[in-house]
Amino acid sequence: MFLSLRTISRTPGFKLTQTAYLSNGDSKISKICAQFQRKHVAHSRCVCSAFSQQRSLLPSTQRHPFSVPQCTISTTASCYGLKDSLETLKSSLGLRMQKHKFFLSGKRLHLCCVELIDYDEYFKEFDLPDTFNSWFKITGLHIWMTLVRLSREGEKGIFVRNSLMKHLWEDSTKRAKKVAKGLSVKSEIALLGEQFLYTAYVYDDGFMGDDKDLASALWNAFFEQEEENPEKVEKLVHFVRKQIKYFDTQDSEELLESGLMFYLPLNGDPDVSKMKKKMGEIYMMVPK
């Protein structure tokens, strides 16, 4: 004989659960349901406690007046086996919150690259014409060296790299439009992008080898197989090695946080005070 809901609800101290639909004569099934009820209550307390912990972060006027058993959020996570997942989510959210900061760092890196380089020195040293193509060739070489340094910084470095490349193409498009005097440069910029990817691949392959391999890469990609003076190729090889080695001495946190990078001159020693002044101006040009 089944008990009615009305009869059960009148029983003092009895809580309405799944056992209300079971026969009062089947003790075995009743025990199983009683165990299920205890587990369900324990699970509910754990979830409610986690909810209470989150609510405690709110002002007291916004909290719910009822009290629940206390436990930590890690206990709740352990109930579901999600402790590692929560830590991963926390780390991911923290990184996403810093994405804007890394975006600004990439913008400053681009400004450092185009503002701290003495282009006239390259034009004179390597007999390059003062054209947009020569400007991009010199800029692309320094951008590639910067990317080599950023490749050591993991996911943070990827954010800065993406921002750097975004501002490079925006700047290149603006400069190309000035040269083209209002004509469309979309196809030319697309071709320039393919050219940059090719040169970066060639530079990577040469950099991973010895100086002969790097010289071959620079002669093919930078000099476009037109330079007949091996001393000029050798000079650029030594410069690339020196610049990347110097990049390795720069602090990672400072690089990612500020987006400021020190580029060495092609000839002689750098004017440190002048460079620092320019880097300070670049930092102020990009607000936080």
C-alpha positions as CSV (number, residue, x, y, z in Angstrom):
1,M,0.0,0.0,0.0
2,F,1.4,3.4,-1.0
3,L,1.4,6.4,1.3
4,S,-0.5,9.5,0.0
5,L,1.4,12.8,-0.2
6,R,-1.2,14.4,2.0
7,T,-0.5,11.8,4.8
8,I,3.2,12.2,4.5
9,S,3.1,16.0,4.6
10,R,1.2,15.8,7.9
11,T,3.9,13.6,9.5
12,P,5.9,15.8,12.0
13,G,9.5,16.4,11.0
14,F,9.2,14.5,7.6
15,K,10.8,16.1,4.5
16,L,9.2,15.5,1.2
17,T,11.5,13.4,-1.0
18,Q,11.4,10.6,-3.5
19,T,10.5,8.2,-0.7
20,A,7.0,9.7,-0.7
21,Y,6.2,7.5,-3.7
22,L,7.6,4.3,-2.3
23,S,5.8,1.5,-0.5
24,N,6.2,1.7,3.3
25,G,6.6,-2.0,3.4
26,D,9.7,-2.2,1.1
27,S,12.5,-1.6,3.5
28,K,15.3,-2.4,1.1
29,I,14.2,0.2,-1.5
30,S,13.6,2.7,1.4
31,K,17.2,2.2,2.6
32,I,18.6,2.8,-0.9
33,C,16.5,6.0,-1.3
34,A,17.6,7.1,2.2
35,Q,21.3,6.8,1.1
36,F,20.5,8.8,-2.1
37,Q,18.8,11.4,0.0
38,R,21.9,11.8,2.3
39,K,24.2,12.2,-0.7
40,H,21.9,14.7,-2.4
41,V,21.7,16.8,0.7
42,A,25.5,16.8,1.1
43,H,25.9,17.8,-2.5
44,S,23.4,20.6,-2.1
45,R,25.2,21.9,1.0
46,C,28.5,22.0,-0.9
47,V,27.0,23.9,-3.9
48,C,25.1,26.4,-1.6
49,S,28.3,27.0,0.4
50,A,30.2,27.9,-2.8
51,F,27.4,30.2,-3.7
52,S,27.6,31.8,-0.3
53,Q,31.4,32.4,-0.7
54,Q,30.8,34.3,-3.9
55,R,28.0,36.3,-2.4
56,S,30.3,37.4,0.4
57,L,32.2,39.5,-2.1
58,L,29.2,41.7,-2.6
59,P,28.2,44.6,-0.2
60,S,26.3,43.4,2.8
61,T,23.1,45.1,1.5
62,Q,23.1,42.8,-1.5
63,R,23.6,39.5,0.4
64,H,20.9,37.0,1.0
65,P,19.9,36.8,4.7
66,F,19.8,33.0,5.0
67,S,22.9,31.1,6.4
68,V,24.3,28.0,4.9
69,P,27.1,25.6,6.0
70,Q,30.5,27.0,5.1
71,C,33.1,25.4,2.9
72,T,35.7,26.6,0.4
73,I,35.3,27.0,-3.3
74,S,38.1,24.4,-3.8
75,T,36.0,21.9,-2.0
76,T,33.2,22.5,-4.4
77,A,35.6,22.2,-7.3
78,S,36.8,18.9,-5.9
79,C,33.2,17.6,-5.8
80,Y,33.1,17.9,-9.6
81,G,36.8,17.3,-10.2
82,L,37.2,20.8,-11.7
83,K,40.0,22.2,-9.5
84,D,42.5,22.1,-12.3
85,S,40.0,23.4,-14.8
86,L,39.3,26.4,-12.5
87,E,43.0,27.2,-12.2
88,T,43.3,27.0,-16.0
89,L,40.3,29.3,-16.5
90,K,41.7,31.8,-13.9
91,S,45.0,31.9,-15.7
92,S,43.3,32.3,-19.1
93,L,41.0,35.1,-17.9
94,G,44.0,36.9,-16.3
95,L,45.8,36.7,-19.7
96,R,42.8,38.0,-21.6
97,M,42.5,41.0,-19.2
98,Q,46.1,41.9,-20.1
99,K,45.5,41.6,-23.9
100,H,44.9,45.4,-24.2
101,K,48.2,46.0,-22.5
102,F,50.1,43.7,-24.9
103,F,48.3,45.4,-27.8
104,L,49.8,48.7,-26.7
105,S,53.2,47.1,-26.3
106,G,53.1,45.9,-29.9
107,K,52.2,49.4,-31.0
108,R,55.2,50.8,-29.1
109,L,57.5,48.1,-30.6
110,H,56.5,49.1,-34.1
111,L,57.2,52.8,-33.3
112,C,60.6,51.9,-31.9
113,C,61.4,50.0,-35.0
114,V,60.5,52.8,-37.4
115,E,61.7,55.7,-35.3
116,L,65.0,54.5,-33.8
117,I,66.4,53.2,-37.1
118,D,68.7,55.5,-39.0
119,Y,67.5,54.7,-42.6
120,D,69.9,57.1,-44.2
121,E,72.8,55.1,-42.7
122,Y,71.5,52.0,-44.5
123,F,70.9,53.8,-47.8
124,K,74.4,55.1,-47.8
125,E,76.2,51.9,-46.6
126,F,74.5,49.5,-49.0
127,D,73.8,51.9,-51.9
128,L,70.1,51.6,-51.6
129,P,67.7,54.0,-53.3
130,D,65.5,56.2,-51.1
131,T,62.3,54.4,-52.0
132,F,59.3,52.8,-50.3
133,N,60.7,49.3,-51.3
134,S,64.0,50.1,-49.6
135,W,62.2,51.4,-46.5
136,F,60.2,48.2,-46.2
137,K,63.2,46.0,-46.8
138,I,65.1,47.7,-43.9
139,T,62.0,47.7,-41.7
140,G,61.2,44.1,-42.5
141,L,64.7,43.0,-41.4
142,H,64.3,44.7,-38.0
143,I,60.8,43.4,-37.6
144,W,62.0,39.9,-38.2
145,M,64.8,40.3,-35.6
146,T,62.1,41.5,-33.2
147,L,59.9,38.5,-33.9
148,V,62.9,36.2,-33.1
149,R,63.1,37.8,-29.7
150,L,59.3,37.6,-29.1
151,S,59.2,33.9,-30.0
152,R,60.7,33.2,-26.6
153,E,57.8,34.8,-24.7
154,G,55.1,32.1,-25.2
155,E,51.4,33.2,-25.4
156,K,52.2,36.7,-24.1
157,G,54.7,37.2,-26.9
158,I,52.1,36.0,-29.4
159,F,49.7,38.8,-28.4
160,V,52.5,41.4,-28.7
161,R,53.6,39.9,-32.1
162,N,50.1,40.1,-33.5
163,S,49.8,43.7,-32.5
164,L,53.2,44.5,-33.9
165,M,52.3,43.0,-37.3
166,K,48.9,44.8,-37.3
167,H,50.5,48.2,-36.9
168,L,53.2,47.3,-39.4
169,W,50.7,46.7,-42.2
170,E,48.6,49.7,-41.2
171,D,51.7,51.9,-41.4
172,S,52.8,50.4,-44.6
173,T,49.4,50.9,-46.2
174,K,49.4,54.6,-45.2
175,R,53.0,55.1,-46.6
176,A,52.1,53.3,-49.8
177,K,49.0,55.4,-50.4
178,K,51.1,58.6,-50.1
179,V,53.5,57.2,-52.7
180,A,50.6,56.0,-55.0
181,K,48.9,59.4,-54.7
182,G,45.4,58.2,-54.0
183,L,45.5,55.0,-56.1
184,S,44.4,51.7,-54.7
185,V,47.3,49.8,-53.0
186,K,45.4,46.8,-51.7
187,S,46.9,44.3,-54.1
188,E,50.4,45.7,-53.6
189,I,50.2,45.4,-49.8
190,A,49.0,41.8,-50.2
191,L,52.0,41.1,-52.4
192,L,54.2,42.8,-49.9
193,G,52.8,40.5,-47.2
194,E,53.7,37.4,-49.2
195,Q,57.2,38.9,-49.8
196,F,57.6,39.4,-46.0
197,L,56.6,35.8,-45.2
198,Y,59.1,34.6,-47.8
199,T,62.0,36.7,-46.5
200,A,61.2,35.8,-42.9
201,Y,61.4,32.1,-43.8
202,V,64.7,32.7,-45.6
203,Y,66.1,34.6,-42.6
204,D,65.0,31.9,-40.2
205,D,66.7,29.2,-42.2
206,G,69.9,31.2,-42.5
207,F,69.9,32.3,-38.8
208,M,69.7,28.7,-37.6
209,G,72.8,27.8,-39.6
210,D,76.3,29.3,-39.5
211,D,77.4,32.7,-40.8
212,K,77.7,31.3,-44.4
213,D,74.0,30.3,-44.3
214,L,73.0,33.7,-42.9
215,A,75.1,35.5,-45.5
216,S,73.3,33.5,-48.2
217,A,69.9,34.3,-46.8
218,L,70.7,38.0,-46.6
219,W,72.2,38.1,-50.1
220,N,69.0,36.4,-51.5
221,A,66.3,38.3,-49.5
222,F,67.8,41.6,-48.5
223,F,70.2,42.3,-51.4
224,E,68.0,40.4,-53.9
225,Q,71.2,38.8,-55.3
226,E,72.4,42.1,-56.7
227,E,75.2,42.9,-54.2
228,E,78.7,42.1,-55.6
229,N,80.7,43.3,-52.6
230,P,81.0,40.4,-50.1
231,E,82.3,42.8,-47.4
232,K,78.9,44.5,-47.3
233,V,77.1,41.2,-46.9
234,E,79.5,40.2,-44.2
235,K,78.9,43.5,-42.4
236,L,75.1,42.9,-42.4
237,V,75.7,39.3,-41.1
238,H,77.7,40.6,-38.1
239,F,75.1,43.3,-37.4
240,V,72.2,40.8,-37.4
241,R,74.1,38.5,-35.0
242,K,75.0,41.4,-32.7
243,Q,71.5,42.8,-32.7
244,I,69.8,39.5,-31.8
245,K,72.4,38.8,-29.2
246,Y,71.7,42.2,-27.7
247,F,67.9,41.6,-27.7
248,D,68.5,38.5,-25.6
249,T,69.9,40.7,-22.8
250,Q,66.7,42.7,-22.6
251,D,64.4,41.8,-19.7
252,S,61.3,39.9,-20.8
253,E,58.8,41.6,-18.4
254,E,60.1,45.0,-19.3
255,L,59.7,44.2,-23.0
256,L,56.2,42.8,-22.7
257,E,55.0,45.5,-20.3
258,S,56.5,48.6,-21.9
259,G,56.9,47.5,-25.5
260,L,60.2,49.4,-25.7
261,M,63.2,47.9,-27.6
262,F,66.7,49.2,-28.1
263,Y,67.9,49.0,-31.7
264,L,71.7,49.2,-32.3
265,P,73.1,51.4,-35.0
266,L,74.7,49.8,-38.1
267,N,78.0,51.5,-37.4
268,G,79.7,52.5,-34.2
269,D,78.4,52.6,-30.7
270,P,74.8,53.8,-29.8
271,D,74.1,57.2,-28.3
272,V,72.4,55.8,-25.2
273,S,71.1,59.2,-23.9
274,K,69.6,60.0,-27.3
275,M,68.0,56.6,-27.6
276,K,66.5,56.7,-24.1
277,K,65.0,60.2,-24.9
278,K,63.4,58.9,-28.0
279,M,62.1,55.8,-26.3
280,G,60.6,58.0,-23.6
281,E,58.8,60.0,-26.3
282,I,57.5,56.8,-27.9
283,Y,56.2,55.6,-24.6
284,M,54.3,58.8,-24.0
285,M,52.9,58.7,-27.6
286,V,50.9,55.6,-26.8
287,P,48.7,56.2,-23.7
288,K,47.9,53.3,-21.3
